[in-house]
Amino acid sequence: MAQLLDGAGKLGWILLKSVLRFVFMFFNNCVAIPSYCLYLLLLQPLRVWDSSAFWHIEGVMFKWLLAMVSSWGWIAGYTGEMLSAVHSRCFGSCPCVQRSICMLESVAKDY
């Protein structure tokens, strides 16, 4: 009976963490993506006046957005080695997936 209660406690903790992680990701998306789009709209005059400054600012904001997405994997406990193993088994040599995984790994190293 004690093992059953111990297993139920572990399952309850895993379910609670999963729900909290989902709620965090949901609200994070509800705030981050619309604000990113709003900032891009507000910066459109800068795109006309100084295109290189606009693209630099947009690149920084996009890197922050990628960092937010990569933080979800970090919170879940995934590492770069795990992502590479999944990539090699599931996607083979798809260049678009390789590029996105390399971007996520470089963003994770910066933070």
N, C-alpha and C positions, 0 to 999 in steps of 0.2 A: 504494500500500500504506500509505503514511503517513497519508493521509486516512482510510482505513478504520480504522486503529488509533486515530486521534484521535476519530473518531465513536464507536467502541466504548468509549473511555474516558469520553466525555461520557454515553453511554447508561448505562454502569455507574454513574457518579456520580448520575444521575437516579434510577436504580432503587434505589440505596443510600439516597438521601434519602427516597424514597417509602416504603421499608420502615421506616426509622427514624421517619418521621412517623406511619405507621400504628401502630407499636409504642407511641410516645408517646401517641397518642390513645386507644389501647385501654387502657393502664394508667391513664391519666388518668381515663377513664370508670369503670374498676374501683374507683378510690379515691374520686373526687369524688361520684358519684351516690349510692352507699350511705352515705357520710358525711353528705351533705346530708339524706337521708331519716332517718338515725339522729338527727341534731340536731333535726329537726322532731319526731320522736317524743319525744325528751327534753325538748323545750320545750313540750309539750302542757299541763302544769300551768300554765305561764305564760300560756297562751292563756285559761285560765279566770280566773286572778287579774287579769291586766292585758292585755287583748286588744290595745290599741294598741301596747304594747311588743313583744308577740309578732309582730304584723304588721310592725312596723318592722324587727325582727331578721330575720324571714323575707325581707323585701324586700331587705335588704343581702345576705343569703346567696344569694338568687336572682340578684341583680345580679352577684355573684362568679361564679356558675355560668355566666351569660351571657358574662361576660368570658372565662372559660375556653374556651367554644365559639367566641367571636370570635377568640381567639388562634390557633386552628387555621387560620383563613383568613389571618391576618396572617403566620403562619409559612409558609404556602403562597405568599405574595406577592400576595394579593388586596387590592384597595383598595375604598373606599366607592364610587368611581366605577364600578368594574367590577361591583360587586354591583347598583348601580342600573341599569346597562345590561342586565344579565342579567334583572333583575326586570321591566323594561319590555318586553323581548322575550318572556319566557316566561310571565309571570303576568298581564300586562295591568293591570287595576285591581282585583285581589283585595285587599280591605281587610285581611285577616288577615296576608297576606304583607307588605304595606306596613308594618303595625304592627310585625312582628317585625324587619324590616330597619331600621326607625327605631330600635328598641330596641338592636339590635346596634351601629348606628353611634353612638348616644349612649354606650353602654358603652365602645366603643373610644376615644371622645374623652376619657372620664374617666381612662383609663389610658394 
